[in-house]
Amino acid sequence: MVRHTETAKIHAMKAISKRSVLTYDELDHTSTEVRILKHFAKYEPNNPFIVRLNYAFTDKENIYFVMDFYPGTLFFARKHRDEWLMIGGDLATQMEIGRLGHTRTRFYAVDITQGLLDL
């Protein structure tokens, strides 16, 4: 979470290590993410299923995405907070062992499906 110095508006900022991108062969994935976010920011800025990219920039070590901030909606942050992200585990495994619960599982399944359909 960051605050714009001139407008005081709060944004979410994602920092991706350039070293990590190269080490884990994620260059295509990261480039695709940038292209998709830029496309939606330009052509569908009010799409309710895609977080709007406001700025993208780099420095010597990282790639940064500055996006609209929506409190309480970050799936992966919630995973860490609830401590149900296990090393070597995945979402399907978490659903199988009941760590998400049926209501949360249905919510995320519908949310992900709707987002993919909207693409």
N, CA and C atoms as a LAMMPS dump frame, in Angstrom:
ITEM: TIMESTEP
0
ITEM: NUMBER OF ATOMS
357
ITEM: BOX BOUNDS ff ff ff
-5.0000000000000000e+02 5.0000000000000000e+02
-5.0000000000000000e+02 5.0000000000000000e+02
-5.0000000000000000e+02 5.0000000000000000e+02
ITEM: ATOMS id mol type element x y z
1 1 1 N 0.842 -1.152 0
2 1 2 C 0 0 0
3 1 3 C 0.905 1.239 0
4 2 1 N 0.614 2.157 -0.919
5 2 2 C 1.39 3.394 -1.024
6 2 3 C 0.432 4.575 -1.164
7 3 1 N 0.934 5.756 -0.841
8 3 2 C 0.113 6.967 -0.954
9 3 3 C 0.773 7.91 -1.956
10 4 1 N -0.011 8.38 -2.909
11 4 2 C 0.466 9.346 -3.893
12 4 3 C 0.751 10.656 -3.17
13 5 1 N 1.95 11.199 -3.326
14 5 2 C 2.354 12.376 -2.553
15 5 3 C 1.55 13.625 -2.903
16 6 1 N 1.126 13.766 -4.151
17 6 2 C 0.399 14.979 -4.547
18 6 3 C -1.098 14.883 -4.278
19 7 1 N -1.691 13.723 -4.518
20 7 2 C -3.143 13.594 -4.374
21 7 3 C -3.565 12.939 -3.063
22 8 1 N -2.63 12.297 -2.364
23 8 2 C -2.886 11.551 -1.122
24 8 3 C -3.746 10.309 -1.357
25 9 1 N -3.975 9.951 -2.601
26 9 2 C -4.757 8.746 -2.91
27 9 3 C -3.921 7.503 -2.59
28 10 1 N -4.569 6.507 -2.01
29 10 2 C -3.885 5.257 -1.67
30 10 3 C -3.973 4.294 -2.841
31 11 1 N -2.842 3.652 -3.137
32 11 2 C -2.752 2.666 -4.214
33 11 3 C -2.125 1.383 -3.673
34 12 1 N -2.318 0.31 -4.408
35 12 2 C -1.592 -0.934 -4.133
36 12 3 C -0.373 -0.934 -5.041
37 13 1 N 0.768 -1.312 -4.509
38 13 2 C 1.966 -1.387 -5.336
39 13 3 C 2.538 -2.801 -5.258
40 14 1 N 2.711 -3.384 -6.434
41 14 2 C 3.299 -4.713 -6.547
42 14 3 C 4.723 -4.543 -7.038
43 15 1 N 5.679 -5.108 -6.322
44 15 2 C 7.087 -5.055 -6.72
45 15 3 C 7.525 -6.47 -7.08
46 16 1 N 8.094 -6.614 -8.265
47 16 2 C 8.569 -7.917 -8.728
48 16 3 C 10.077 -7.814 -8.93
49 17 1 N 10.801 -8.687 -8.299
50 17 2 C 12.254 -8.696 -8.413
51 17 3 C 12.664 -9.124 -9.821
52 18 1 N 13.495 -8.316 -10.473
53 18 2 C 14 -8.676 -11.792
54 18 3 C 14.821 -9.96 -11.719
55 19 1 N 15.591 -10.103 -10.663
56 19 2 C 16.393 -11.312 -10.465
57 19 3 C 15.491 -12.545 -10.386
58 20 1 N 14.389 -12.423 -9.659
59 20 2 C 13.442 -13.529 -9.527
60 20 3 C 12.816 -13.883 -10.877
61 21 1 N 12.463 -12.869 -11.645
62 21 2 C 11.872 -13.099 -12.97
63 21 3 C 12.828 -13.911 -13.84
64 22 1 N 14.104 -13.547 -13.81
65 22 2 C 15.087 -14.256 -14.628
66 22 3 C 15.429 -15.626 -14.045
67 23 1 N 15.56 -15.714 -12.729
68 23 2 C 15.922 -16.978 -12.083
69 23 3 C 14.864 -18.044 -12.327
70 24 1 N 13.596 -17.658 -12.238
71 24 2 C 12.507 -18.63 -12.367
72 24 3 C 11.878 -18.641 -13.752
73 25 1 N 12.58 -18.058 -14.731
74 25 2 C 12.13 -18.053 -16.126
75 25 3 C 10.699 -17.532 -16.256
76 26 1 N 10.436 -16.378 -15.643
77 26 2 C 9.1 -15.782 -15.626
78 26 3 C 8.986 -14.553 -16.521
79 27 1 N 9.93 -14.364 -17.44
80 27 2 C 9.915 -13.17 -18.274
81 27 3 C 8.66 -13.106 -19.147
82 28 1 N 8.306 -14.212 -19.799
83 28 2 C 7.098 -14.223 -20.631
84 28 3 C 5.854 -13.962 -19.79
85 29 1 N 5.781 -14.605 -18.63
86 29 2 C 4.639 -14.439 -17.737
87 29 3 C 4.503 -12.978 -17.296
88 30 1 N 5.615 -12.373 -16.889
89 30 2 C 5.601 -10.994 -16.412
90 30 3 C 5.265 -10.028 -17.539
91 31 1 N 5.817 -10.252 -18.716
92 31 2 C 5.51 -9.403 -19.877
93 31 3 C 4.032 -9.493 -20.247
94 32 1 N 3.489 -10.698 -20.171
95 32 2 C 2.063 -10.892 -20.47
96 32 3 C 1.207 -10.16 -19.445
97 33 1 N 1.584 -10.244 -18.175
98 33 2 C 0.84 -9.547 -17.128
99 33 3 C 0.82 -8.042 -17.385
100 34 1 N 1.958 -7.481 -17.753
101 34 2 C 2.035 -6.042 -18.047
102 34 3 C 1.131 -5.701 -19.23
103 35 1 N 1.2 -6.5 -20.301
104 35 2 C 0.374 -6.237 -21.49
105 35 3 C -1.116 -6.29 -21.156
106 36 1 N -1.533 -7.289 -20.381
107 36 2 C -2.95 -7.426 -20.022
108 36 3 C -3.4 -6.246 -19.172
109 37 1 N -2.607 -5.901 -18.162
110 37 2 C -2.979 -4.778 -17.299
111 37 3 C -3.034 -3.461 -18.07
112 38 1 N -2.079 -3.232 -18.968
113 38 2 C -2.089 -2.01 -19.78
114 38 3 C -3.292 -1.987 -20.723
115 39 1 N -3.618 -3.141 -21.304
116 39 2 C -4.774 -3.233 -22.207
117 39 3 C -6.056 -2.849 -21.47
118 40 1 N -6.276 -3.455 -20.306
119 40 2 C -7.493 -3.16 -19.561
120 40 3 C -7.512 -1.725 -19.046
121 41 1 N -6.356 -1.188 -18.664
122 41 2 C -6.296 0.198 -18.2
123 41 3 C -6.692 1.161 -19.317
124 42 1 N -6.324 0.825 -20.537
125 42 2 C -6.603 1.706 -21.672
126 42 3 C -7.996 1.489 -22.255
127 43 1 N -8.365 0.228 -22.503
128 43 2 C -9.594 -0.054 -23.234
129 43 3 C -10.794 -0.408 -22.361
130 44 1 N -10.572 -0.854 -21.133
131 44 2 C -11.672 -1.206 -20.24
132 44 3 C -11.361 -0.738 -18.81
133 45 1 N -11.2 0.563 -18.621
134 45 2 C -10.781 1.06 -17.306
135 45 3 C -11.802 0.817 -16.195
136 46 1 N -13.041 0.559 -16.531
137 46 2 C -14.075 0.349 -15.512
138 46 3 C -14.468 -1.112 -15.364
139 47 1 N -13.651 -2.018 -15.891
140 47 2 C -13.94 -3.443 -15.774
141 47 3 C -13.927 -3.831 -14.293
142 48 1 N -15.028 -4.396 -13.789
143 48 2 C -15.099 -4.683 -12.351
144 48 3 C -14.276 -5.889 -11.908
145 49 1 N -13.707 -6.638 -12.84
146 49 2 C -12.989 -7.853 -12.482
147 49 3 C -11.478 -7.741 -12.636
148 50 1 N -11 -6.618 -13.119
149 50 2 C -9.564 -6.409 -13.299
150 50 3 C -9.163 -5.155 -12.53
151 51 1 N -8.149 -5.284 -11.692
152 51 2 C -7.647 -4.129 -10.957
153 51 3 C -6.96 -3.19 -11.94
154 52 1 N -7.286 -1.923 -11.867
155 52 2 C -6.764 -0.944 -12.824
156 52 3 C -5.305 -0.602 -12.544
157 53 1 N -4.487 -0.717 -13.578
158 53 2 C -3.079 -0.32 -13.504
159 53 3 C -2.996 1.185 -13.728
160 54 1 N -2.414 1.894 -12.774
161 54 2 C -2.245 3.341 -12.9
162 54 3 C -0.872 3.722 -13.419
163 55 1 N 0.149 3.023 -12.942
164 55 2 C 1.525 3.3 -13.345
165 55 3 C 2.298 1.991 -13.366
166 56 1 N 3.303 1.934 -14.213
167 56 2 C 4.26 0.823 -14.2
168 56 3 C 5.634 1.439 -14.432
169 57 1 N 6.605 1.014 -13.637
170 57 2 C 7.957 1.547 -13.793
171 57 3 C 8.959 0.548 -13.245
172 58 1 N 10.222 0.79 -13.515
173 58 2 C 11.281 -0.101 -13.051
174 58 3 C 12.401 0.71 -12.418
175 59 1 N 13.191 0.024 -11.628
176 59 2 C 14.467 0.565 -11.173
177 59 3 C 15.506 -0.528 -11.423
178 60 1 N 16.649 -0.405 -10.832
179 60 2 C 17.73 -1.354 -11.084
180 60 3 C 17.362 -2.783 -10.67
181 61 1 N 16.559 -2.938 -9.623
182 61 2 C 16.291 -4.259 -9.062
183 61 3 C 14.875 -4.786 -9.267
184 62 1 N 13.889 -3.907 -9.448
185 62 2 C 12.497 -4.342 -9.459
186 62 3 C 11.688 -3.761 -10.603
187 63 1 N 10.553 -4.412 -10.847
188 63 2 C 9.496 -3.914 -11.718
189 63 3 C 8.339 -3.576 -10.782
190 64 1 N 7.721 -2.421 -10.959
191 64 2 C 6.656 -1.986 -10.074
192 64 3 C 5.361 -1.77 -10.849
193 65 1 N 4.261 -2.223 -10.267
194 65 2 C 2.924 -1.942 -10.779
195 65 3 C 2.192 -1.177 -9.679
196 66 1 N 1.666 -0.011 -10.006
197 66 2 C 0.868 0.757 -9.056
198 66 3 C -0.57 0.698 -9.548
199 67 1 N -1.43 0.091 -8.711
200 67 2 C -2.807 -0.196 -9.111
201 67 3 C -3.791 0.382 -8.105
202 68 1 N -5.056 0.404 -8.482
203 68 2 C -6.089 0.816 -7.538
204 68 3 C -6.049 -0.127 -6.338
205 69 1 N -6.321 0.431 -5.179
206 69 2 C -6.303 -0.347 -3.948
207 69 3 C -7.725 -0.648 -3.502
208 70 1 N -7.991 -1.921 -3.227
209 70 2 C -9.285 -2.367 -2.718
210 70 3 C -9.037 -3.107 -1.408
211 71 1 N -9.292 -2.503 -0.268
212 71 2 C -8.995 -3.154 1.011
213 71 3 C -9.809 -4.424 1.213
214 72 1 N -9.135 -5.427 1.741
215 72 2 C -9.811 -6.668 2.087
216 72 3 C -10.1 -7.607 0.949
217 73 1 N -9.593 -7.32 -0.248
218 73 2 C -9.941 -8.155 -1.392
219 73 3 C -8.769 -8.944 -1.95
220 74 1 N -7.616 -8.866 -1.328
221 74 2 C -6.442 -9.52 -1.88
222 74 3 C -6.409 -10.992 -1.491
223 75 1 N -6.652 -11.846 -2.465
224 75 2 C -6.745 -13.283 -2.227
225 75 3 C -5.472 -13.843 -1.613
226 76 1 N -4.325 -13.542 -2.197
227 76 2 C -3.083 -14.125 -1.705
228 76 3 C -2.684 -13.557 -0.349
229 77 1 N -2.977 -12.291 -0.111
230 77 2 C -2.71 -11.722 1.212
231 77 3 C -3.577 -12.417 2.253
232 78 1 N -4.799 -12.714 1.904
233 78 2 C -5.697 -13.41 2.827
234 78 3 C -5.178 -14.824 3.08
235 79 1 N -4.616 -15.453 2.046
236 79 2 C -4.056 -16.791 2.224
237 79 3 C -2.946 -16.765 3.27
238 80 1 N -2.071 -15.771 3.156
239 80 2 C -0.978 -15.674 4.124
240 80 3 C -1.517 -15.356 5.515
241 81 1 N -2.461 -14.449 5.589
242 81 2 C -2.994 -14.053 6.879
243 81 3 C -3.653 -15.231 7.592
244 82 1 N -4.391 -16.037 6.856
245 82 2 C -5.087 -17.172 7.451
246 82 3 C -4.18 -18.371 7.655
247 83 1 N -2.936 -18.255 7.206
248 83 2 C -1.942 -19.316 7.358
249 83 3 C -2.395 -20.644 6.765
250 84 1 N -3.019 -20.606 5.6
251 84 2 C -3.335 -21.854 4.943
252 84 3 C -2.645 -21.985 3.604
253 85 1 N -1.557 -21.239 3.438
254 85 2 C -0.683 -21.452 2.297
255 85 3 C 0.434 -22.375 2.785
256 86 1 N 0.42 -23.587 2.323
257 86 2 C 1.414 -24.557 2.774
258 86 3 C 2.492 -24.693 1.71
259 87 1 N 3.712 -24.928 2.132
260 87 2 C 4.799 -25.158 1.187
261 87 3 C 4.471 -26.422 0.41
262 88 1 N 4.486 -26.306 -0.909
263 88 2 C 4.169 -27.448 -1.763
264 88 3 C 2.679 -27.654 -1.942
265 89 1 N 1.845 -26.906 -1.245
266 89 2 C 0.405 -27.057 -1.38
267 89 3 C -0.121 -26.125 -2.45
268 90 1 N -1.322 -26.375 -2.888
269 90 2 C -1.949 -25.488 -3.847
270 90 3 C -3.396 -25.284 -3.437
271 91 1 N -4.106 -24.429 -4.17
272 91 2 C -5.47 -24.101 -3.816
273 91 3 C -6.361 -25.332 -3.809
274 92 1 N -6.198 -26.209 -4.808
275 92 2 C -7.02 -27.42 -4.86
276 92 3 C -6.796 -28.286 -3.632
277 93 1 N -5.547 -28.413 -3.196
278 93 2 C -5.241 -29.187 -1.995
279 93 3 C -5.905 -28.558 -0.785
280 94 1 N -5.832 -27.235 -0.677
281 94 2 C -6.454 -26.553 0.455
282 94 3 C -7.962 -26.79 0.466
283 95 1 N -8.581 -26.789 -0.721
284 95 2 C -10.017 -27.028 -0.798
285 95 3 C -10.338 -28.464 -0.37
286 96 1 N -9.505 -29.418 -0.81
287 96 2 C -9.737 -30.825 -0.486
288 96 3 C -9.706 -31.069 1.011
289 97 1 N -8.777 -30.454 1.713
290 97 2 C -8.664 -30.742 3.137
291 97 3 C -9.547 -29.822 3.984
292 98 1 N -10.356 -28.999 3.322
293 98 2 C -11.346 -28.213 4.033
294 98 3 C -10.833 -26.965 4.721
295 99 1 N -9.664 -26.518 4.373
296 99 2 C -9.12 -25.343 5.053
297 99 3 C -9.803 -24.06 4.607
298 100 1 N -10.358 -24.043 3.408
299 100 2 C -11.057 -22.849 2.964
300 100 3 C -12.481 -22.805 3.5
301 101 1 N -13.097 -23.931 3.648
302 101 2 C -14.509 -23.981 3.998
303 101 3 C -15.346 -23.86 2.735
304 102 1 N -16.537 -24.383 2.79
305 102 2 C -17.384 -24.426 1.589
306 102 3 C -17.794 -23.042 1.094
307 103 1 N -18.141 -22.161 1.992
308 103 2 C -18.588 -20.826 1.577
309 103 3 C -17.473 -20.061 0.892
310 104 1 N -16.295 -20.058 1.488
311 104 2 C -15.16 -19.334 0.898
312 104 3 C -14.739 -19.993 -0.418
313 105 1 N -14.773 -21.318 -0.482
314 105 2 C -14.42 -22.026 -1.714
315 105 3 C -15.359 -21.632 -2.841
316 106 1 N -16.661 -21.621 -2.57
317 106 2 C -17.637 -21.226 -3.6
318 106 3 C -17.42 -19.785 -4.029
319 107 1 N -17.163 -18.908 -3.063
320 107 2 C -16.938 -17.503 -3.383
321 107 3 C -15.757 -17.338 -4.34
322 108 1 N -14.61 -17.944 -4.005
323 108 2 C -13.428 -17.796 -4.841
324 108 3 C -13.61 -18.486 -6.194
325 109 1 N -14.278 -19.625 -6.218
326 109 2 C -14.506 -20.324 -7.491
327 109 3 C -15.354 -19.471 -8.428
328 110 1 N -16.41 -18.882 -7.91
329 110 2 C -17.276 -18.029 -8.732
330 110 3 C -16.526 -16.771 -9.158
331 111 1 N -15.785 -16.174 -8.249
332 111 2 C -15.042 -14.95 -8.543
333 111 3 C -13.996 -15.188 -9.635
334 112 1 N -13.252 -16.268 -9.509
335 112 2 C -12.233 -16.594 -10.512
336 112 3 C -12.88 -16.909 -11.855
337 113 1 N -13.954 -17.702 -11.833
338 113 2 C -14.652 -18.055 -13.083
339 113 3 C -15.194 -16.815 -13.779
340 114 1 N -15.841 -15.924 -13.031
341 114 2 C -16.378 -14.714 -13.633
342 114 3 C -15.271 -13.837 -14.205
343 115 1 N -14.171 -13.724 -13.498
344 115 2 C -13.049 -12.942 -14.009
345 115 3 C -12.501 -13.51 -15.305
346 116 1 N -12.373 -14.835 -15.382
347 116 2 C -11.893 -15.468 -16.62
348 116 3 C -12.888 -15.305 -17.761
349 117 1 N -14.167 -15.44 -17.476
350 117 2 C -15.179 -15.241 -18.51
351 117 3 C -15.165 -13.827 -19.042
352 118 1 N -14.899 -12.871 -18.169
353 118 2 C -14.886 -11.474 -18.572
354 118 3 C -13.689 -11.132 -19.465
355 119 1 N -12.629 -11.919 -19.363
356 119 2 C -11.455 -11.678 -20.217
357 119 3 C -11.836 -11.909 -21.663
